[in-house]
């Protein structure tokens, strides 16, 4: 691949003081955009419109991952020393513990409004983010963190974890009946659980979390993705057989085909898991490299820039719109690869991705980042109605500033908040 962003041999951007200051400034702008205006005084958080106003101030339905991500991100802010960040953590932890938590049946409801549960189902995706929130809140000593961490760990172990597969089931009704007969298994919830399990291991030292993360990675990446030339398959049946024909109307969480953004996300997570486990699992570095290279070769739009949202199983773009989160994951993955497997190629990709983020995704007029663009990189709202949360963009900005050896919370805490 010919360099498109300059001579990478001149040094990595992440080693340059200006680039590091620029990243921190972008992170600070994101904190500014979300910290106050996303707070719903009736509990939880608003989705914001393009200008930073609540999309639905009176009837906002609050999904659990939004509150949990806010707790995680503002725990990061508190570790960095940002004034007011711990107040946001308090607000989010209160909503998760006293509202999302099902005190009758256990577990956590997917979504609420001002009157209570809207979707009372128990989803693996949401429970993964509760584990991440509790783990991150523990790093700043939040008083609810230990109780939530124990509670969510018990729920995951007793209700979701399937030892014979080494991964979690997908979803249940409020009273823990398998939804739709329990016939579906998904990699997305297991991927985010891998992220959360690593954070829980770092926060507690309990190696069972790490062992479970390694088990999921072995199933989803070494065996499943490895069997289809390092394309991360999204959808499986109850026995974890790949379902290439799967269709679901929710294209935000379960799009058909493959999603290159998840290949990028796994590339970073695999390297993080490899580092946390003492670099003893030999297949992980090569898998991370292959996942990244496939995403750039098949998912990156070499003409206009950005990653296509989905591909079909013939490697052709299916949903051609460009979302912010694959770009975020691409930048973070390129950084992790450049730290563990340095090459001019990884540095060139890192710069290329950030150039598109700066040009097209960062909203220089209103603040925040555009969450969705057309194929031609024009802001649009076919899937995402506004600016939902800070999570992906904030991590993209901060991950390159700390050692590529674990979660952001671990890196920041070990550095004493120093960049």
C-alpha positions in Angstrom: 0.0 0.0 0.0 1.5 3.3 -1.0 1.7 5.9 1.8 -1.1 8.5 1.6 -0.3 10.5 4.7 3.4 11.2 4.5 6.6 9.3 5.4 5.9 7.1 8.4 9.6 6.6 9.0 9.8 10.2 10.3 8.3 8.9 13.6 4.9 8.0 15.0 2.3 10.7 15.5 1.7 9.4 19.0 5.2 10.2 20.0 4.8 13.9 19.0 3.9 16.5 21.6 1.6 18.4 19.2 -0.4 15.3 18.2 -0.8 14.2 21.9 -2.0 17.7 22.8 -4.4 17.7 19.9 -5.9 14.4 21.0 -6.3 15.6 24.6 -8.0 18.7 23.3 -10.5 16.6 21.3 -11.2 14.5 24.4 -11.7 17.7 26.4 -14.2 19.0 23.8 -16.1 15.7 24.0 -16.3 16.0 27.8 -17.5 19.6 27.4 -20.2 18.5 24.9 -21.7 15.7 27.0 -20.9 16.4 30.7 -23.8 18.7 31.5 -26.4 18.7 28.7 -26.7 14.9 28.6 -27.8 14.7 32.2 -31.5 13.9 32.5 -32.7 15.3 35.9 -35.3 12.6 36.1 -32.5 9.9 35.9 -30.2 8.6 33.3 -29.0 10.4 30.2 -30.4 12.1 27.2 -29.5 11.4 23.6 -28.5 14.7 22.2 -29.3 16.2 18.8 -26.6 17.7 16.5 -26.5 20.9 18.5 -26.3 19.3 21.9 -29.9 19.6 23.0 -32.0 16.7 24.2 -33.7 14.8 21.4 -36.7 14.1 23.6 -36.6 16.0 26.9 -39.9 14.6 28.2 -40.2 11.1 26.8 -36.6 10.0 26.5 -36.3 6.2 26.5 -33.0 5.4 28.2 -31.1 2.2 27.1 -28.8 0.7 29.7 -25.6 0.9 27.7 -25.9 4.7 27.5 -25.8 5.0 31.3 -23.1 2.4 31.7 -20.9 4.0 29.1 -21.3 7.4 30.8 -20.2 5.8 34.1 -17.1 4.3 32.4 -16.2 7.4 30.5 -16.6 9.8 33.4 -14.7 7.5 35.6 -11.9 8.0 33.1 -12.5 11.7 33.5 -12.3 11.5 37.2 -9.0 9.5 37.0 -7.6 12.3 34.8 -8.7 14.9 37.3 -11.6 16.5 35.4 -13.8 18.6 37.8 -17.4 17.4 37.9 -16.7 14.0 36.3 -17.4 12.1 39.5 -20.8 13.8 39.7 -21.7 12.2 36.4 -20.5 8.9 37.7 -22.8 9.3 40.7 -25.7 10.1 38.5 -25.1 7.1 36.2 -24.5 4.6 39.0 -27.6 5.7 40.8 -29.7 5.1 37.7 -28.2 1.7 37.0 -28.5 0.4 40.6 -31.9 1.9 41.6 -33.7 1.9 38.3 -32.2 -0.5 35.7 -31.7 -3.2 38.3 -34.6 -5.7 38.5 -35.0 -6.1 42.3 -37.6 -8.9 41.8 -36.0 -11.2 39.3 -32.4 -10.0 39.3 -30.5 -8.6 36.4 -30.9 -5.3 34.6 -33.7 -4.1 32.3 -32.7 -3.0 28.8 -34.5 0.3 28.7 -36.6 2.7 30.8 -38.6 5.9 30.6 -39.9 8.1 33.3 -42.6 5.5 34.2 -40.3 2.5 34.5 -39.2 -0.4 32.2 -40.0 0.0 28.5 -38.1 -3.1 27.4 -37.7 -5.4 30.4 -35.7 -8.0 28.6 -32.3 -9.0 30.0 -29.7 -8.7 27.2 -26.1 -9.9 27.3 -24.9 -6.7 25.6 -26.4 -4.5 28.3 -25.1 -6.7 31.1 -21.6 -6.5 29.6 -21.7 -2.7 29.9 -22.9 -2.9 33.5 -19.8 -5.0 34.3 -17.7 -2.4 32.6 -19.4 0.5 34.5 -19.0 -1.3 37.9 -15.3 -2.1 37.2 -14.5 1.5 36.1 -16.4 3.0 39.0 -14.4 0.8 41.4 -11.2 2.4 40.1 -12.3 5.7 41.6 -13.7 4.2 44.8 -17.4 4.7 44.1 -19.5 3.5 47.0 -21.9 1.4 44.8 -19.1 -0.2 42.8 -18.4 -3.3 44.9 -22.0 -4.2 45.3 -22.8 -3.8 41.6 -19.7 -5.7 40.6 -20.6 -8.6 42.8 -24.2 -8.5 41.6 -23.5 -8.3 37.9 -20.8 -11.0 38.2 -23.2 -13.4 39.8 -25.9 -12.7 37.1 -23.4 -13.2 34.3 -22.1 -16.5 35.8 -25.5 -18.0 36.7 -27.8 -16.7 34.0 -25.7 -15.9 30.9 -22.4 -18.0 30.9 -22.5 -21.3 29.0 -19.5 -23.3 30.1 -19.8 -25.8 27.2 -19.3 -23.0 24.7 -17.1 -20.7 26.8 -19.3 -17.7 26.0 -22.6 -16.1 27.0 -26.1 -16.6 25.8 -27.8 -13.5 24.2 -31.0 -12.6 25.9 -33.8 -13.5 28.2 -37.2 -12.2 29.2 -37.6 -10.3 32.5 -38.2 -13.6 34.4 -35.3 -15.4 32.7 -37.0 -17.4 30.0 -34.9 -17.7 26.8 -36.1 -15.2 24.3 -37.4 -16.6 21.0 -36.5 -20.1 22.2 -32.9 -19.1 22.9 -31.9 -20.0 19.3 -29.6 -17.0 18.7 -26.0 -16.4 19.8 -24.2 -13.2 18.9 -20.6 -12.1 18.9 -21.3 -8.4 19.6 -22.4 -9.0 23.2 -19.5 -11.4 23.8 -17.0 -8.9 22.3 -18.1 -6.1 24.7 -18.1 -8.6 27.6 -14.5 -9.4 26.7 -13.7 -5.7 27.1 -15.6 -5.6 30.4 -14.0 -8.8 31.7 -10.6 -7.4 31.2 -11.6 -4.2 33.1 -13.0 -6.4 35.9 -9.8 -8.4 36.1 -7.7 -5.2 36.3 -10.0 -3.7 39.0 -10.1 -6.8 41.2 -7.2 -9.1 40.3 -9.6 -12.0 40.0 -8.2 -14.2 37.2 -11.5 -15.9 36.5 -12.5 -12.7 34.6 -9.4 -13.0 32.4 -10.0 -16.7 31.8 -13.5 -16.0 30.6 -12.2 -13.3 28.3 -9.7 -15.6 26.8 -12.4 -18.3 26.3 -14.6 -15.9 24.4 -11.7 -14.7 22.2 -10.8 -18.3 21.4 -14.4 -19.1 20.3 -15.2 -15.9 18.4 -11.8 -15.1 16.9 -9.4 -18.1 16.7 -12.1 -20.6 15.8 -15.0 -18.7 14.2 -13.2 -15.7 12.5 -10.2 -17.9 11.7 -12.4 -20.3 9.8 -13.6 -17.5 7.4 -10.2 -15.9 6.7 -10.4 -13.5 9.6 -13.8 -12.0 8.9 -15.6 -11.6 12.2 -18.9 -13.4 11.9 -21.7 -11.7 13.8 -24.5 -14.2 14.0 -24.7 -17.8 15.2 -27.2 -20.4 16.3 -27.5 -21.9 19.8 -24.6 -24.3 19.1 -22.4 -21.4 17.7 -22.7 -22.5 14.1 -22.3 -19.5 11.8 -25.5 -18.2 10.3 -24.7 -16.3 7.1 -28.3 -15.8 6.2 -29.3 -14.2 9.5 -31.5 -11.1 9.2 -32.9 -8.8 12.0 -34.7 -5.5 11.4 -32.5 -3.8 14.1 -29.6 -2.8 11.9 -28.0 -0.8 14.7 -27.1 -3.8 16.8 -27.7 -6.8 14.5 -26.9 -5.9 10.9 -26.7 -8.7 8.3 -23.4 -9.7 6.8 -20.2 -8.7 8.4 -19.2 -5.5 10.2 -15.5 -4.4 9.6 -15.7 -2.1 12.6 -15.9 -5.2 14.8 -12.8 -6.7 13.1 -11.0 -3.5 14.1 -12.4 -3.5 17.7 -11.3 -7.1 18.1 -7.8 -6.4 16.8 -7.3 -4.0 19.7 -9.0 -6.2 22.3 -7.0 -9.3 21.3 -3.7 -7.4 21.7 -4.9 -6.0 25.1 -5.9 -9.5 26.2 -2.6 -10.9 25.0 -0.7 -8.3 27.0 -2.8 -8.7 30.1 -2.3 -12.5 30.0 1.5 -12.2 29.9 1.8 -12.6 26.1 1.5 -16.4 26.5 -1.2 -17.1 23.9 0.7 -17.4 20.7 -2.1 -17.0 18.1 -3.2 -13.6 19.3 -0.7 -11.2 17.7 -1.0 -12.7 14.2 -4.8 -12.8 14.5 -4.9 -9.1 15.5 -2.7 -8.2 12.6 -4.9 -10.2 10.2 -8.1 -8.7 11.4 -6.8 -5.2 10.9 -5.4 -5.9 7.5 -8.7 -7.5 6.3 -10.7 -4.5 7.6 -8.5 -2.1 5.7 -8.4 -4.1 2.6 -12.1 -4.9 2.4 -13.9 -2.4 4.6 -12.0 0.9 3.9 -13.3 3.1 1.1 -10.1 3.9 -0.7 -11.8 6.5 -2.8 -13.8 8.6 -0.3 -12.3 7.4 3.0 -14.0 5.9 6.0 -15.2 2.3 6.7 -18.3 0.9 5.1 -20.8 -0.1 7.8 -21.3 -3.7 6.5 -20.1 -6.1 3.9 -21.9 -9.1 2.4 -20.4 -12.5 2.5 -18.8 -11.8 -1.0 -16.8 -9.0 0.6 -18.8 -6.3 -1.2 -20.1 -3.2 0.6 -23.7 -3.7 1.7 -24.6 -0.8 3.9 -22.4 1.8 2.5 -22.9 4.5 5.1 -19.9 5.4 7.3 -20.3 5.4 11.1 -18.1 7.1 13.6 -17.4 4.1 15.8 -15.5 2.0 13.2 -13.3 5.0 12.6 -12.7 5.3 16.3 -11.9 1.6 16.6 -9.7 1.7 13.6 -7.6 4.5 15.1 -7.3 2.7 18.4 -6.4 -0.6 16.7 -3.8 1.0 14.5 -2.2 2.5 17.7 -2.2 -0.9 19.5 -0.7 -2.6 16.5 2.0 0.1 16.2 2.9 -0.4 19.8 3.1 -4.2 19.7 3.9 -4.9 16.0 5.3 -1.6 14.8 5.3 -1.0 11.0 5.1 1.9 8.6 1.8 0.4 7.4 0.2 0.6 10.8 1.4 4.2 11.2 0.1 5.2 7.7 -3.3 3.7 8.5 -3.4 5.5 11.9 -2.8 8.8 10.2 -5.2 8.1 7.3 -8.0 7.2 9.7 -7.5 10.3 11.9 -7.4 12.5 8.8 -10.9 11.3 7.9 -12.1 11.7 11.5 -10.9 15.3 11.6 -12.3 16.2 8.1 -15.6 14.5 8.3 -16.7 13.1 11.7 -15.7 15.9 14.2 -18.4 18.5 14.2 -16.4 21.7 14.2 -19.5 23.9 14.3 -21.6 22.4 17.0 -19.3 20.2 19.0 -19.3 16.4 19.4 -18.9 14.0 16.5 -21.2 13.1 13.7 -22.3 9.5 14.4 -23.3 8.8 10.9 -22.2 9.9 7.4 -23.4 9.0 3.9 -21.0 7.1 1.6 -19.9 10.6 0.5 -19.1 11.6 4.1 -22.1 13.9 4.5 -23.9 13.9 7.9 -27.0 11.8 7.9 -29.4 10.1 10.3 -30.7 6.9 8.9 -29.6 4.8 11.9 -28.5 7.3 14.6 -30.8 10.3 15.2 -28.2 12.5 16.9 -25.2 12.2 19.2 -25.9 9.4 21.6 -22.9 9.1 23.8 -19.2 9.8 24.3 -17.8 6.3 24.6 -16.2 5.4 21.2 -14.9 8.8 20.4 -13.4 9.5 23.8 -11.6 6.2 23.9 -10.2 6.8 20.4 -8.7 10.1 21.6 -7.3 8.8 24.9 -6.1 5.3 24.0 -3.0 6.6 22.1 -1.9 8.6 25.1 -1.4 5.7 27.5 0.5 2.4 27.4 -1.1 -0.3 25.2 -1.0 -2.8 27.9 -4.6 -2.7 29.3 -7.7 -0.7 29.7 -7.7 3.1 29.8 -8.6 3.0 33.5 -5.6 0.8 34.2 -3.2 3.0 32.2 -4.4 6.2 33.6 -4.4 4.9 37.2 -0.9 3.5 36.9 0.3 6.8 35.3 -1.3 8.8 38.1 -3.3 10.7 35.5 -0.1 11.9 33.9 0.0 12.0 30.1 
